[in-house]
Amino acid sequence: MGRLFKIALGLFLVGVGIVAIFSILSEDNLFAAVSEEDFVYHELTYEADEFVKFDFQFDNRDFIFRASENDEIKISYYTTEKDPVDVVENGNVLELVNDIEWYNQVFIGWDFFTNDDYYDVYVYLPTTSEYEVYLVNANGSVDIENLANFTDIFVGTSNGRITLENVVAESVDLVTSNGEVRLTSVVVTDNIAIITSNGRIYLTDVIADAISGISSNGKVIATAIDAEVISLSTSNGDIEVNLAGPKADYALNMSTSNGDMVYDGIETTSEHLNTGADKTVNLNTSNGDITVTFAD
C-alpha cells in the first residue's frame, strides 16, 4: 500500500509540475485564486415559445429550475475569464456550453464552497409552453420544482444530487455517479429511469407508465408509487416499497442474497407472489432487506 501511495503521489506531483511549467510558458497564472471581482453576471431572456429544447453542458455548477414569474424564459449565471459559457441559438434549440480549457479544469471549482452563489445557474420557464431539457453537469446538483410542462427530461451528473418535486413530464431519465436521487409528487406519462452508482433513491407520490431505479450502493425507499411495471434494485442496501394500489393489483418478484423479505407485514421466503396480476413489481438487492406494503 505504501509503494502504491508513493507512486500515486509521484504522478500527482509530476502533473502539477507540468501544469506549472505550462503556466509559466503561457504567461497565464493557472494557480491564481478567483475573487468576487472576477465574476461576471449574465441574464438571458426569451419569449416563451422561442425554444422547445434546452441543451446544457456544464462543469461545477448547481442548476435550479423554477416557474417564470412572467411569460418569458430567463436564465441567469456567472462566468469568469477562465470559466466561460458559450450560448448557441440553433433554431428552436438553445445550447449553453461551459467550455473550459483542459488546463483550467484542474483548478476551476476549488472555491465552490466559498463562492457558492456564483456557481448557481437559474432557469426560469413559463408554464404556457412545453420544453425538453438535456442537461449534463460534471459536478453539481440539479433541482427542478413546480413545473408541469416538460416533454423529456434527461439529467446526467457525475457528482451531485438530483431532485424533482411537483413535476409533470412525458419521460424522465436521471443518471448520477455520486449522489442521491429524490422524486416527490412526480407524474410521468411514459417511463422514469434512474441510475446512481453511489447514492440513495427516494420516490414519494410518483406515478408513471414504468419506473426503473438502480443503485449500486444505496438504499431505495419508495412511498405511494404506482406504475404498470416497477423495477428497483441495489447491490448494497435495503429496499422499502409502499405501493399506491391494492395488493391484488401487483404481481411481485423479489430476491435478496443476504436479507429478509417482508410482504404486507409478513416475513416470507417466496420470491414470486400474486403472479398473474395486471401490474408487475421487480425488487432485487444483494445485501439488504426487502419490505413491501400497500396503501389500500
KOLZA-74426 format. One record per residue: residue number from 0; x, y, z of N, C-alpha, C in turn. Coordinates in steps of 0.2 Angstrom, whole numbers, plus 5000, padded with zeros to 4 digits. Layout:
// KOLZA-74426
R num n_c1 n_c2 n_c3 ca_c1 ca_c2 ca_c3 c_c1 c_c2 c_c3
R NUM    X    Y    Z     X     Y     Z    X    Y    Z
...
//
This chain:
// KOLZA-74426
R num n_c1 n_c2 n_c3 ca_c1 ca_c2 ca_c3 c_c1 c_c2 c_c3
R   0 5004 4994 5000  5000  5000  5000 5004 5006 5000
R   1 5010 5006 5004  5014  5012  5004 5017 5013 4998
R   2 5019 5008 4994  5023  5009  4987 5018 5012 4982
R   3 5011 5009 4982  5006  5012  4978 5005 5020 4979
R   4 5005 5021 4986  5004  5028  4988 5009 5033 4985
R   5 5016 5030 4986  5021  5034  4983 5021 5035 4976
R   6 5019 5030 4972  5018  5031  4965 5013 5036 4963
R   7 5007 5035 4967  5002  5040  4965 5004 5047 4967
R   8 5007 5048 4972  5009  5055  4974 5014 5057 4969
R   9 5019 5053 4967  5024  5055  4962 5021 5057 4956
R  10 5016 5053 4953  5012  5055  4947 5008 5062 4948
R  11 5005 5063 4954  5002  5069  4955 5007 5075 4955
R  12 5012 5074 4958  5017  5080  4958 5020 5081 4951
R  13 5021 5076 4947  5023  5077  4940 5018 5081 4937
R  14 5012 5079 4938  5006  5083  4934 5006 5090 4936
R  15 5007 5091 4943  5007  5098  4945 5012 5102 4942
R  16 5018 5099 4942  5024  5102  4939 5023 5104 4931
R  17 5020 5099 4928  5019  5100  4920 5014 5106 4920
R  18 5009 5107 4924  5004  5112  4924 5008 5119 4925
R  19 5012 5118 4930  5016  5124  4932 5020 5127 4927
R  20 5024 5122 4923  5028  5124  4918 5024 5127 4912
R  21 5018 5124 4911  5013  5127  4906 5011 5134 4908
R  22 5010 5135 4914  5008  5141  4916 5013 5147 4915
R  23 5019 5145 4916  5025  5150  4915 5026 5151 4908
R  24 5026 5146 4904  5027  5147  4897 5021 5151 4893
R  25 5015 5150 4896  5009  5153  4893 5008 5160 4896
R  26 5012 5162 4901  5011  5169  4904 5004 5169 4907
R  27 5001 5164 4909  4994  5164  4912 4995 5160 4918
R  28 4993 5164 4924  4994  5161  4930 4988 5156 4932
R  29 4989 5150 4931  4984  5145  4932 4982 5144 4939
R  30 4987 5146 4944  4986  5145  4951 4982 5151 4954
R  31 4981 5156 4950  4978  5162  4954 4971 5160 4956
R  32 4970 5163 4963  4963  5162  4966 4958 5166 4962
R  33 4952 5164 4962  4946  5168  4959 4943 5172 4965
R  34 4943 5179 4963  4940  5183  4968 4933 5185 4965
R  35 4929 5189 4970  4922  5191  4968 4922 5196 4962
R  36 4928 5200 4961  4928  5204  4956 4929 5201 4949
R  37 4931 5194 4949  4932  5191  4943 4925 5188 4940
R  38 4920 5188 4944  4914  5185  4941 4910 5190 4938
R  39 4907 5188 4932  4903  5192  4928 4896 5189 4927
R  40 4890 5193 4929  4884  5191  4929 4881 5191 4922
R  41 4877 5186 4920  4874  5186  4914 4866 5184 4915
R  42 4862 5187 4911  4855  5186  4911 4852 5185 4904
R  43 4849 5180 4902  4847  5179  4896 4839 5178 4896
R  44 4836 5182 4892  4828  5182  4892 4826 5181 4885
R  45 4820 5177 4884  4817  5175  4878 4810 5174 4879
R  46 4806 5175 4873  4799  5173  4873 4798 5166 4875
R  47 4792 5165 4877  4790  5158  4880 4791 5153 4874
R  48 4789 5154 4868  4789  5149  4863 4795 5150 4858
R  49 4800 5153 4860  4806  5154  4856 4810 5148 4855
R  50 4810 5144 4861  4814  5137  4861 4809 5132 4864
R  51 4811 5126 4861  4807  5120  4864 4812 5115 4867
R  52 4818 5116 4866  4823  5112  4869 4829 5116 4872
R  53 4832 5113 4878  4837  5117  4881 4843 5111 4882
R  54 4849 5113 4879  4855  5108  4879 4860 5112 4884
R  55 4861 5109 4890  4865  5112  4895 4871 5107 4896
R  56 4877 5110 4895  4883  5106  4896 4888 5110 4900
R  57 4889 5108 4907  4892  5112  4912 4897 5108 4916
R  58 4901 5112 4920  4905  5109  4925 4905 5113 4931
R  59 4904 5110 4937  4905  5113  4943 4899 5118 4944
R  60 4893 5117 4943  4888  5121  4943 4882 5118 4947
R  61 4878 5121 4951  4871  5119  4953 4866 5122 4949
R  62 4861 5118 4946  4856  5120  4942 4849 5120 4946
R  63 4846 5126 4946  4839  5127  4949 4834 5129 4944
R  64 4829 5125 4943  4824  5126  4938 4817 5128 4942
R  65 4814 5134 4940  4808  5136  4943 4804 5139 4938
R  66 4797 5140 4940  4792  5143  4935 4794 5150 4935
R  67 4793 5153 4929  4794  5160  4927 4789 5164 4930
R  68 4790 5170 4933  4785  5175  4936 4781 5178 4930
R  69 4784 5178 4924  4780  5181  4918 4781 5176 4913
R  70 4779 5178 4907  4779  5173  4901 4785 5174 4897
R  71 4791 5174 4901  4797  5174  4897 4802 5168 4900
R  72 4806 5166 4896  4812  5162  4898 4817 5166 4901
R  73 4820 5164 4907  4825  5168  4909 4830 5163 4912
R  74 4837 5164 4910  4842  5160  4913 4848 5165 4915
R  75 4850 5164 4921  4855  5168  4924 4861 5164 4927
R  76 4867 5166 4926  4873  5163  4929 4879 5168 4929
R  77 4884 5165 4932  4890  5169  4932 4896 5166 4928
R  78 4900 5170 4925  4906  5167  4922 4912 5171 4924
R  79 4918 5168 4923  4925  5171  4924 4928 5170 4917
R  80 4934 5173 4917  4938  5173  4910 4940 5166 4909
R  81 4941 5162 4914  4944  5155  4913 4938 5150 4914
R  82 4932 5153 4915  4926  5148  4916 4920 5151 4912
R  83 4921 5151 4905  4916  5155  4901 4910 5150 4899
R  84 4905 5153 4896  4899  5149  4894 4898 5152 4887
R  85 4897 5147 4882  4895  5149  4875 4888 5148 4874
R  86 4885 5153 4871  4877  5152  4870 4876 5152 4863
R  87 4873 5146 4861  4871  5145  4854 4864 5144 4853
R  88 4861 5149 4849  4854  5148  4847 4853 5145 4840
R  89 4851 5138 4841  4851  5134  4835 4844 5132 4833
R  90 4841 5136 4830  4834  5135  4828 4829 5136 4834
R  91 4826 5131 4836  4821  5131  4842 4825 5127 4848
R  92 4832 5126 4847  4836  5123  4852 4841 5129 4855
R  93 4841 5129 4862  4845  5134  4865 4851 5130 4868
R  94 4857 5131 4866  4863  5127  4869 4867 5132 4873
R  95 4869 5130 4879  4873  5133  4884 4879 5128 4885
R  96 4885 5130 4883  4891  5125  4884 4896 5129 4889
R  97 4898 5126 4894  4903  5128  4899 4910 5126 4896
R  98 4913 5129 4892  4919  5127  4888 4925 5129 4892
R  99 4928 5125 4896  4934  5126  4900 4940 5123 4897
R 100 4945 5126 4896  4951  5123  4893 4954 5118 4898
R 101 4957 5113 4896  4959  5107  4900 4963 5109 4905
R 102 4968 5114 4904  4972  5115  4910 4969 5119 4915
R 103 4963 5122 4914  4960  5126  4919 4955 5121 4923
R 104 4953 5116 4920  4949  5111  4923 4952 5109 4930
R 105 4958 5108 4931  4961  5106  4937 4959 5110 4943
R 106 4959 5117 4942  4958  5122  4947 4951 5125 4948
R 107 4947 5125 4942  4941  5128  4942 4936 5124 4947
R 108 4933 5128 4951  4928  5125  4956 4931 5124 4963
R 109 4938 5125 4964  4941  5124  4971 4938 5129 4976
R 110 4935 5135 4973  4932  5140  4978 4924 5139 4978
R 111 4922 5133 4976  4915  5132  4975 4911 5133 4982
R 112 4914 5131 4988  4911  5132  4994 4911 5139 4997
R 113 4916 5143 4995  4917  5150  4997 4913 5155 4993
R 114 4912 5153 4987  4908  5157  4982 4903 5153 4979
R 115 4899 5150 4983  4894  5145  4981 4889 5148 4976
R 116 4886 5155 4978  4881  5158  4974 4883 5159 4966
R 117 4890 5160 4965  4892  5161  4959 4892 5155 4954
R 118 4891 5149 4957  4891  5143  4953 4884 5140 4953
R 119 4879 5145 4954  4872  5143  4953 4870 5145 4946
R 120 4866 5141 4943  4863  5143  4936 4855 5142 4937
R 121 4852 5148 4937  4844  5148  4937 4841 5148 4931
R 122 4836 5143 4930  4832  5143  4924 4825 5144 4925
R 123 4822 5149 4923  4815  5151  4924 4811 5149 4918
R 124 4806 5145 4918  4802  5143  4912 4795 5145 4913
R 125 4792 5148 4908  4785  5149  4908 4781 5143 4908
R 126 4775 5143 4911  4771  5137  4911 4766 5136 4905
R 127 4767 5141 4900  4762  5141  4895 4765 5137 4889
R 128 4771 5134 4889  4774  5131  4883 4777 5124 4886
R 129 4778 5119 4882  4781  5113  4884 4789 5113 4882
R 130 4793 5110 4886  4800  5111  4885 4803 5104 4886
R 131 4809 5103 4882  4813  5097  4883 4820 5099 4886
R 132 4822 5096 4891  4829  5098  4894 4834 5092 4894
R 133 4839 5094 4891  4845  5089  4891 4851 5092 4895
R 134 4853 5090 4900  4857  5093  4905 4863 5088 4907
R 135 4869 5090 4905  4875  5086  4908 4879 5091 4912
R 136 4880 5088 4918  4883  5093  4923 4889 5089 4927
R 137 4895 5090 4926  4900  5086  4928 4901 5086 4936
R 138 4899 5092 4939  4900  5092  4947 4895 5097 4949
R 139 4889 5095 4952  4884  5099  4954 4877 5096 4955
R 140 4873 5099 4959  4866  5097  4960 4861 5099 4955
R 141 4856 5096 4954  4851  5098  4949 4844 5098 4953
R 142 4840 5104 4953  4834  5104  4957 4829 5107 4953
R 143 4824 5103 4951  4818  5105  4947 4812 5105 4951
R 144 4808 5111 4951  4802  5111  4956 4797 5115 4953
R 145 4790 5112 4954  4784  5116  4952 4784 5118 4945
R 146 4785 5113 4941  4785  5114  4933 4781 5108 4930
R 147 4776 5109 4927  4771  5103  4924 4771 5103 4917
R 148 4776 5106 4913  4776  5106  4906 4782 5104 4903
R 149 4784 5098 4904  4790  5095  4901 4788 5090 4896
R 150 4792 5089 4891  4791  5083  4887 4796 5078 4890
R 151 4803 5079 4888  4808  5074  4890 4813 5078 4895
R 152 4815 5075 4900  4820  5077  4905 4825 5072 4905
R 153 4831 5074 4903  4837  5070  4904 4842 5074 4908
R 154 4845 5071 4914  4850  5074  4918 4855 5069 4919
R 155 4861 5071 4918  4867  5067  4920 4872 5071 4923
R 156 4874 5069 4929  4879  5072  4933 4884 5067 4937
R 157 4890 5069 4937  4895  5064  4939 4895 5064 4947
R 158 4894 5070 4950  4894  5071  4957 4889 5076 4959
R 159 4883 5074 4961  4878  5079  4963 4871 5075 4964
R 160 4867 5079 4968  4861  5076  4970 4856 5079 4964
R 161 4851 5075 4963  4846  5076  4958 4839 5076 4962
R 162 4835 5082 4961  4829  5082  4965 4823 5085 4960
R 163 4818 5081 4960  4812  5083  4956 4806 5084 4961
R 164 4802 5089 4961  4797  5090  4965 4791 5094 4962
R 165 4785 5091 4962  4779  5094  4959 4781 5095 4951
R 166 4783 5089 4948  4785  5090  4941 4780 5085 4937
R 167 4778 5087 4931  4775  5083  4926 4779 5083 4920
R 168 4780 5077 4917  4784  5076  4911 4781 5070 4907
R 169 4783 5069 4901  4782  5063  4897 4787 5058 4898
R 170 4793 5060 4899  4798  5055  4901 4804 5058 4905
R 171 4807 5054 4910  4812  5056  4914 4818 5051 4914
R 172 4824 5054 4913  4830  5049  4913 4835 5053 4917
R 173 4837 5050 4923  4842  5053  4928 4847 5048 4929
R 174 4853 5051 4929  4860  5047  4930 4864 5051 4934
R 175 4867 5049 4940  4872  5052  4944 4877 5047 4947
R 176 4883 5048 4946  4888  5043  4948 4889 5043 4956
R 177 4888 5049 4959  4889  5050  4966 4884 5055 4968
R 178 4878 5053 4971  4873  5057  4973 4866 5054 4974
R 179 4862 5056 4978  4855  5053  4979 4851 5056 4974
R 180 4845 5053 4972  4840  5055  4968 4834 5055 4972
R 181 4830 5060 4972  4824  5061  4976 4818 5064 4971
R 182 4813 5060 4970  4807  5062  4967 4801 5063 4971
R 183 4798 5068 4971  4792  5069  4975 4786 5072 4971
R 184 4780 5069 4972  4775  5072  4968 4776 5073 4960
R 185 4778 5067 4957  4780  5067  4950 4776 5063 4946
R 186 4773 5065 4941  4769  5062  4936 4772 5061 4929
R 187 4773 5055 4927  4776  5054  4920 4772 5050 4916
R 188 4770 5052 4910  4766  5048  4906 4769 5042 4903
R 189 4776 5042 4902  4779  5037  4899 4784 5034 4905
R 190 4790 5034 4904  4795  5030  4908 4799 5035 4913
R 191 4801 5032 4919  4806  5035  4923 4811 5030 4924
R 192 4817 5032 4922  4823  5028  4923 4828 5032 4927
R 193 4831 5029 4932  4835  5032  4937 4841 5027 4938
R 194 4847 5030 4938  4853  5026  4939 4858 5030 4944
R 195 4860 5027 4949  4865  5031  4954 4870 5025 4956
R 196 4876 5026 4955  4881  5021  4957 4883 5022 4965
R 197 4882 5028 4968  4883  5029  4975 4879 5034 4978
R 198 4873 5031 4979  4868  5036  4982 4861 5032 4983
R 199 4857 5035 4987  4850  5033  4988 4845 5035 4983
R 200 4840 5031 4983  4834  5033  4978 4828 5034 4983
R 201 4825 5040 4982  4819  5041  4986 4813 5043 4981
R 202 4808 5039 4981  4802  5041  4977 4796 5041 4982
R 203 4792 5047 4981  4787  5048  4985 4781 5051 4981
R 204 4775 5048 4981  4770  5050  4976 4772 5051 4969
R 205 4774 5045 4966  4777  5045  4960 4772 5041 4955
R 206 4770 5043 4950  4766  5039  4945 4769 5039 4938
R 207 4769 5034 4935  4772  5033  4928 4770 5027 4925
R 208 4771 5026 4918  4769  5020  4915 4774 5015 4917
R 209 4780 5016 4918  4785  5012  4920 4790 5016 4924
R 210 4793 5012 4930  4798  5015  4934 4804 5010 4935
R 211 4810 5013 4934  4816  5009  4934 4821 5013 4939
R 212 4823 5010 4944  4828  5013  4948 4834 5008 4950
R 213 4840 5010 4949  4846  5006  4950 4851 5010 4954
R 214 4853 5007 4960  4858  5010  4964 4863 5004 4966
R 215 4869 5006 4964  4874  5000  4966 4876 5001 4973
R 216 4876 5006 4976  4877  5007  4984 4873 5012 4987
R 217 4867 5009 4989  4862  5014  4992 4855 5011 4993
R 218 4852 5013 4998  4845  5011  5000 4840 5014 4995
R 219 4835 5010 4993  4829  5013  4989 4823 5013 4993
R 220 4820 5019 4994  4814  5020  4998 4809 5023 4993
R 221 4803 5019 4992  4798  5022  4988 4791 5022 4992
R 222 4788 5027 4992  4781  5028  4996 4776 5030 4991
R 223 4770 5027 4991  4764  5029  4987 4766 5029 4979
R 224 4769 5024 4977  4771  5024  4970 4767 5019 4966
R 225 4766 5021 4959  4762  5017  4955 4764 5017 4948
R 226 4764 5011 4945  4766  5010  4938 4764 5003 4935
R 227 4763 5003 4929  4762  4996  4926 4768 4991 4927
R 228 4774 4994 4927  4780  4990  4928 4784 4994 4933
R 229 4786 4991 4939  4791  4994  4943 4797 4989 4944
R 230 4803 4992 4943  4809  4988  4944 4814 4992 4948
R 231 4815 4990 4954  4820  4993  4959 4825 4988 4961
R 232 4832 4990 4961  4837  4986  4963 4843 4990 4966
R 233 4846 4987 4970  4853  4989  4973 4857 4984 4975
R 234 4864 4984 4974  4868  4979  4976 4870 4979 4983
R 235 4869 4985 4986  4871  4986  4994 4866 4990 4997
R 236 4860 4988 5000  4855  4992  5003 4849 4989 5004
R 237 4845 4991 5008  4838  4989  5009 4833 4992 5003
R 238 4828 4989 5002  4823  4991  4998 4816 4991 5002
R 239 4813 4997 5002  4807  4998  5006 4802 5001 5001
R 240 4796 4998 4999  4792  5000  4994 4785 5000 4997
R 241 4781 5006 4996  4774  5006  4998 4771 5008 4991
R 242 4766 5003 4989  4763  5003  4983 4756 5007 4984
R 243 4754 5011 4979  4748  5016  4980 4742 5012 4979
R 244 4742 5006 4976  4736  5002  4974 4735 4997 4979
R 245 4729 4993 4978  4728  4987  4982 4733 4981 4981
R 246 4734 4977 4985  4738  4971  4984 4736 4967 4978
R 247 4730 4966 4977  4728  4962  4971 4730 4964 4964
R 248 4732 4971 4964  4734  4974  4958 4741 4972 4955
R 249 4746 4969 4960  4753  4969  4959 4755 4962 4959
R 250 4759 4960 4954  4762  4953  4954 4769 4955 4956
R 251 4772 4952 4961  4778  4953  4965 4784 4948 4964
R 252 4789 4950 4961  4795  4946  4961 4801 4950 4965
R 253 4804 4946 4969  4809  4949  4974 4814 4944 4975
R 254 4820 4947 4976  4826  4942  4978 4831 4946 4982
R 255 4834 4943 4987  4840  4946  4991 4844 4940 4993
R 256 4851 4941 4992  4856  4936  4994 4857 4936 5002
R 257 4857 4942 5005  4858  4942  5012 4853 4947 5015
R 258 4847 4945 5017  4842  4949  5020 4836 4945 5020
R 259 4831 4949 5024  4824  4946  5025 4819 4949 5019
R 260 4814 4946 5018  4809  4948  5014 4802 4949 5018
R 261 4799 4955 5018  4793  4955  5021 4787 4958 5017
R 262 4782 4954 5016  4777  4956  5011 4770 4958 5015
R 263 4768 4964 5015  4762  4966  5019 4762 4964 5026
R 264 4768 4965 5029  4769  4964  5036 4771 4957 5038
R 265 4771 4952 5033  4773  4945  5035 4779 4943 5032
R 266 4784 4941 5036  4790  4938  5033 4789 4932 5028
R 267 4792 4932 5023  4791  4927  5018 4798 4924 5015
R 268 4798 4918 5012  4804  4916  5008 4802 4915 5001
R 269 4795 4917 4999  4793  4916  4992 4795 4922 4988
R 270 4798 4921 4983  4801  4926  4978 4796 4928 4973
R 271 4790 4925 4972  4785  4926  4967 4779 4926 4971
R 272 4775 4932 4971  4769  4932  4974 4763 4935 4970
R 273 4757 4933 4970  4752  4936  4967 4753 4936 4959
R 274 4756 4931 4956  4758  4930  4949 4751 4931 4945
R 275 4752 4934 4939  4746  4935  4935 4742 4941 4936
R 276 4744 4945 4941  4741  4952  4942 4743 4957 4936
R 277 4739 4962 4935  4740  4966  4930 4746 4970 4930
R 278 4749 4972 4936  4755  4976  4936 4760 4972 4939
R 279 4767 4973 4937  4772  4969  4939 4777 4974 4943
R 280 4780 4971 4949  4785  4974  4953 4791 4969 4954
R 281 4797 4971 4952  4803  4968  4952 4807 4971 4957
R 282 4809 4968 4963  4814  4971  4968 4820 4966 4969
R 283 4826 4969 4969  4832  4964  4969 4837 4968 4973
R 284 4840 4965 4978  4846  4968  4982 4850 4962 4984
R 285 4857 4963 4983  4862  4958  4985 4863 4958 4992
R 286 4863 4964 4996  4864  4964  5003 4859 4969 5006
R 287 4854 4966 5008  4849  4970  5011 4842 4967 5012
R 288 4837 4970 5016  4831  4968  5017 4826 4971 5012
R 289 4821 4967 5010  4815  4970  5006 4809 4970 5010
R 290 4806 4976 5010  4799  4977  5013 4794 4980 5008
R 291 4788 4976 5008  4783  4979  5003 4777 4980 5007
R 292 4774 4986 5006  4767  4987  5009 4763 4990 5004
R 293 4756 4991 5006  4751  4994  5001 4747 4999 5005
R 294 4746 5004 5000  4742  5010  5003 4735 5008 5004
R 295 4732 5004 5000  4725  5002  5001 4724 4994 5004
//
